[in-house]
Amino acid sequence: MKLHRFYIPQTDLPTGALLEKGREITLTHQSFVHQVGTVLKLHTGENIIVFCGDTKEYVSSIVSIDRKTGVTIRIQEMHDNTSAPSKNLYLFFTLLKKDNTDWVLQKGTELGVSHFIPVISARTERKDINMERSNKILIEATEQSGRPIPPVLHDIMKLKDVFLDTNLTFPLYGCDGSYGNSSLVDETAKNNSQSLGVIIGPEGGWTEDEIDMFREKGVKLCTLGTTTLRAETAAIVAITLARL
């Protein structure tokens, strides 16, 4: 039976805790305690997998469950998780309606996005994002999908400010059915960079000024096929093609 996986940030580990075979550790973070004891109704003696974002996984047995003092686990074995994405994929996505944004974060995590950068463009309708809720979605998708490390959710940026980022040293691809004249999968296959970025527009598409800015900044405009896709669909298709 597939074991439940739980992400425990290093900051939530007890001070001085050693993650070694045979060690017992009490984890007190309330969301973890609630998930184990109330949501999943796990019992003592059952095994779970704990991971802390260091590419290691720890198969552990539940020693005790107490809603006040925490869940005590005993590490049974440890091994490397080799399921990390092969490329560092940066998804610049214009903010969508709540449920659609949640969907992009969840599915993008499952598909291997390393960095999510929410962007505000001229035709973006939504201007904010619930960072706590969104990070929870990323963690849950990481646990479910088997990834060793959750992706990073960056602060909201204005589209023009993307190009002011001094760390932007990887190729960028803008997805647009009207202006792109080559396929995304063909273009990304041409470079050997371990990092790349994909920019997905809003429901209303890019403006002429934004297209001109992309060209000026060296963003390669690509198509995602012959049909018109919804913004959230375009994000998932672009992620998939960029990782081929």
Secondary structure, DSSP 8 states (H G I E B T S, - for coil): ----EEE--GGGS-TT----TT-EEEE--HHHHHIIIIIS---TT-EEEEE-SSSEEEEEEEEEEETTTEEEEEEEEEEE---S-SSEEEEEEE---HHHHHHHHHHHHHHT-SEEEEEE-TT-------HHHHHHHHHHHHHHHT-SS--EE---EEGGGGGG-TT--S-EEEE-TTT--SBHHHHHHT---SEEEEEE--TT---HHHHHHHHHHT-EEEB--SS---HHHHHHHHHHHHT-
